[in-house]
């Protein structure tokens, strides 16, 4: 097909409107789209066709869209180009005129282009030249527009963008993740993003999220018992005692050993305040009152922990440009800005620029590690406690050309081909563009195992058995373990003879006492041959260590956790004189809380065995 282009100025006239009825990832309002009934090929379109047509042509004059009048011939000479019938051309506008740098996409595919300085675009269609495709458009500051059904070869397509608000509505009422009984207007995210009631075999985002720790951060019993100073039975430790020093005033004392004690609690130390725990654990409740939320009182959507609607309203995470970290004393919602919509509208941010119809927009932040920074970096009393984001930032994993983001590891692609139910307009997509909402973490055994490399060797030489163990943090973008200072790795090495008698250790490290000194069968591994890897805190006033009560002033006693790409080798020697039929056992445990604290709180001490190896030694 040959097309002649002449320089001209134009205005969008003869507007025709309609509501798109197909090609959606979400049920929602339709977007108005427009077509020009009689446009010749746009100058900017011709420019964009250079790559596909390999024909030279002059750039369109800057005045091309200066006047929005109907097309008029120009006395300039026509430039004739050949254009494939599979190319679609048009332009992108808003209420004021052309929109430059808009992304035009064939919906749910990787085929895209951008509008030029005059809003013009051209995009080639692969496959059948007669099959209708759905076009979407998006630009920064706008909702995704479309879908606009277009036949290949059409040259007069107009995609109209609608700007979203740049303000946040503090009066907004959160959408529930699940529909609320008796509240027909409160349809939950699960209506479209769960496989319940469908024939889908894959899990959709809400199905995954409900299994994740983020969905239970407000109701997590470990969190609540630490906050309240109780055990799982509801028994509460006595209020904190205080001493007095004329130089320092009052200061906390250690628990009275003559009274029952059920572990520390924020409310024991600061009974008159709520603290800022809600800034991360209950962000939907704390968003406008981060220091005034009692975790025991939340209900409804606010008790969903980190609900779907919350994450998809996050607009920005404010980071210190000097270090790339959140500002001190600004955890969770204190570091975030939001775009909650005003009445009559909705607003969702996400990782796609083609979710339409609806009131959705693309946000690069959704797939950036910075999204996680607010709740995964925390400084208390000048001591860095939570720092998985900072550790990632300091590692090679943060290299944009070769590294990985938090989402790459913790929201891995599972092979799912859509993120919304088909009946709700869900579209088939490249599985490599769909992130799991399971958000794997400290309770996922296989995920933890993938983070480390492990190797153990053992040899007998005369009356001595030598055991060497190597641990490599070869697949984790932060320290292992990370974040909560309660988490530990415990390595236990034993050698027993054919009678089951344990050989005496004659050289090498032993498991630290913080792993618990007592019956090995009950998980008290302290003083056994082995090693421990943890962040150990000591409370400055009471001297309690290890401590998880970091709402009090603490100092770091030691940090033996494995850095990214760090290799740690330990060696052990055992006296084998008089022993035959030897078996070496090496086990690496992941423990989520110190055993003494678990006992106080009545938490189940569920050690995860990351690695174990048994080596038989012949005489």
Buried (B, 14 or more C-beta within 10 A) or exposed (E): EEBEBBBBBBEBEEBEEEEBEEBBBBBBEBBBBBBBEEBBBBBBBBBBBBEBBEEEBEEBBEEBBEEBEBBEEBEEEEBEBEBBEBBBBBBBBBEEBBBBEBBBBBBBBEBBBBBBBBBBBBBBBEEEEEEEBBBBBBBEEBBBBBBBBBBBBBBBBBBBBEBBEEEBBEEBEBBBBBBBEEEEEBBBBBBBBBBEEBEBEBBBBBBBBBEBBBBBBBBBBBBBBBBBBBBBEEBBBEEBEEEEEEEEEEEBEEBEEEEEBBBBBBBBBEEEEBBBBBBBBBBBBBBBEBEEBBBEEBEBBBBBBBBBBBBBBBBBBBBEEEEBBBBEEBBBBBBBEBBBBEEEEBBBBBBBBBBBBBBBBBBEBBBBBBBBBBBBBBBBEEBBBBBBBBBBBBBEBBEEEEBBBBBBBBBBEBEBBBBBBEEBBBBEBEEEBBBBBBBBBBBBEEBBBBBBBBEBBBEBEEEBBBBBBEBBBBBBBBBBBBBBBBBBBBBBBBBBBEEEEBBEBBEBBBBBBBBBBBEBEEBBBBBBBBBBBBBBBBBBBBEBBBBBBBBBBBBEBBBBBBBBBBEBEBEBBBBBEEBEEBBBBBBBBBBBBBBBBBBBBBBEBEBBEBBEBEBEBEE
